[in-house]
Amino acid sequence: MRSVSRAGVASNPAKRRLRAVKIPSPEDIAAHDGGGAADLWNAAGADWRCPGCDRAKAETIRSSNNPRRQWSGKLLRHTEFAVKDGYDEEDEYGEWIDRHEIMLICGDCANILPAVKQREASLSRSDLLFQLRDMRAVAIAAPHQPHEVDWEMAIRLARESSALHALTEPYWDHYHAAASCRRRYRDYLEYYRGNVDRAWNRLLAEYREEGIDPTEIEEHITFLLAEADRLDVDDPYRQKPDQLSEASSA
C-alpha cells in the first residue's frame, strides 16, 4: 500500500528491443477512430497525456498487426483510489480509501495487469488492482511503441495489490449509500415540486422504515448528503454510479 520507489527503474533502466518504429502521419492521427472506442478517444482533449506513462494522445497510436486496421491505440477508463491512513472513530489506526477518480489511460498502461494475469495463472483473480504508481514503476514508454514492462516487478506489485482491493468493498458500500441518499432526496424534491420540507420529511420516513435510530436519522442523512457531494466525481465519460464498482485499471 505504500508508495513504490522507482529508483531501481530510473538508475538501471531496461534496454528497449531494437525495432523499426512506424510513425503515423498527421492524416493517420486525424483519422484514427480510437481503436473502436471513439467516444473515449474524442473525450480526451488535444493536451491530454496519459497519467500512467505521460505520452500524448497521438503518441499512443502505433502500427497494428490487424490487416484490416493499420493503426492501433485506444483509451480506457481507470479508477484511481486515494488512500489515507490514521485513526478512525473507534480510535483504531489503519488505512482507508478516502475517494476515487475516474480518468482515461492509454491501452498499453491498461493492458499491464491483464497481461500479468495471463503470464501468472495464480494471479487470474478479480481482487487485483493496478494504480498509476504501479504502471509508472514497471513500464518504460516510448512514442508509437508498446511498453517495455518489468514483468517480475509487475507480478510482485499485482500480488501486493490485493491489500488495496480489500479496502474497496467498504468504500463502495459507503459511496453507494451516499449516492443513493442524494438520488432519493432529489427524486422527492422533483416529486413534491421543490417543496424542501415535504421532500425532507419523506426521506426521514423512508430511513425510519429502514431501521435507522430515530434520534440519529437527521444527522445520518445530513452526513450522507455531504459525503455524496464530497465523493461525487464529475465523470465526463458518463459512467453510471452502479458501474463504478466494476471499474478497474484492466
Secondary structure, DSSP 8 states (H G I E B T S, - for coil): ------HHHHHS-------------HHHHHH---TT-HHHHHHS-TT-B-TTT--BTGGG-EE-S-TT-SEE--EEEEEEEEEEEEE-TTS-EEEEEEEEEEEEEEHHHHTHHHHHHHH-GGG-SSS----HHHHHHHEE--TTS--EE-HHHHHHHHHHTHHHHHHHHHHHHHHHHHHHHHHHHHHHHHHTTT-HHHHHHHHHHHHHHTT--TTTHHHHHHHHHHHHHHH----TT---GGGGGG----
